[in-house]
Amino acid sequence: MPANPRFRRVVRIGPVQIATYYDGRGHEKHTAACTAPRCGFSADYDSRTAAELAARTHRCNVR
């Protein structure tokens, strides 16, 4: 994955940001990443729907 992928369609659902980008092979990917301090949650998905579902159901375990 390149150091600075170009994110498109960035949306925020609670503390989680969702964005769409193209991977190194030209496939469209979707990522969900929590922006809360010390959370560390992030994941890549093949569909936008899956990324949005992960964002809606994410709960931070920060103590």
C-alpha positions as CSV (number, residue, x, y, z in Angstrom):
1,M,0.0,0.0,0.0
2,P,1.4,3.4,-0.9
3,A,2.4,5.8,1.9
4,N,-0.3,8.3,1.0
5,P,-3.3,6.7,-0.7
6,R,-5.9,9.1,-2.0
7,F,-9.0,8.7,0.1
8,R,-12.4,9.5,-1.5
9,R,-15.8,9.7,0.0
10,V,-14.6,10.2,3.6
11,V,-17.5,10.0,6.1
12,R,-17.6,10.0,9.8
13,I,-19.9,7.8,11.9
14,G,-19.3,8.5,15.6
15,P,-15.6,8.3,16.2
16,V,-15.0,6.1,13.2
17,Q,-14.0,7.5,9.8
18,I,-14.8,5.6,6.6
19,A,-13.0,6.2,3.3
20,T,-12.7,4.7,-0.2
21,Y,-9.4,4.2,-2.0
22,Y,-7.7,2.2,-4.7
23,D,-5.1,-0.4,-3.6
24,G,-1.8,-1.0,-5.4
25,R,-3.6,-3.3,-7.9
26,G,-6.3,-0.9,-8.8
27,H,-9.0,-2.5,-6.8
28,E,-11.5,-0.3,-4.9
29,K,-11.1,-0.8,-1.1
30,H,-12.9,0.7,1.9
31,T,-11.4,1.4,5.2
32,A,-12.8,2.1,8.7
33,A,-10.6,3.7,11.3
34,C,-11.4,4.9,14.8
35,T,-10.1,8.4,15.7
36,A,-10.5,8.1,19.5
37,P,-7.2,8.4,21.4
38,R,-5.5,5.0,22.1
39,C,-8.2,3.0,20.4
40,G,-6.2,1.6,17.4
41,F,-9.2,0.1,15.5
42,S,-8.8,0.0,11.7
43,A,-9.8,-2.5,9.1
44,D,-10.0,-2.7,5.3
45,Y,-13.1,-4.1,3.5
46,D,-14.1,-5.0,0.0
47,S,-17.5,-3.3,0.2
48,R,-18.6,0.0,1.5
49,T,-21.5,-1.6,3.3
50,A,-19.2,-3.8,5.4
51,A,-17.1,-0.8,6.4
52,E,-20.2,1.2,7.4
53,L,-21.5,-1.8,9.4
54,A,-18.2,-2.1,11.2
55,A,-18.3,1.7,12.0
56,R,-21.8,1.5,13.4
57,T,-21.1,-1.5,15.6
58,H,-17.6,-0.5,16.8
59,R,-17.2,0.1,20.6
60,C,-13.9,1.5,21.9
61,N,-12.2,-0.6,24.7
62,V,-10.1,2.3,25.9
63,R,-9.7,2.4,29.7
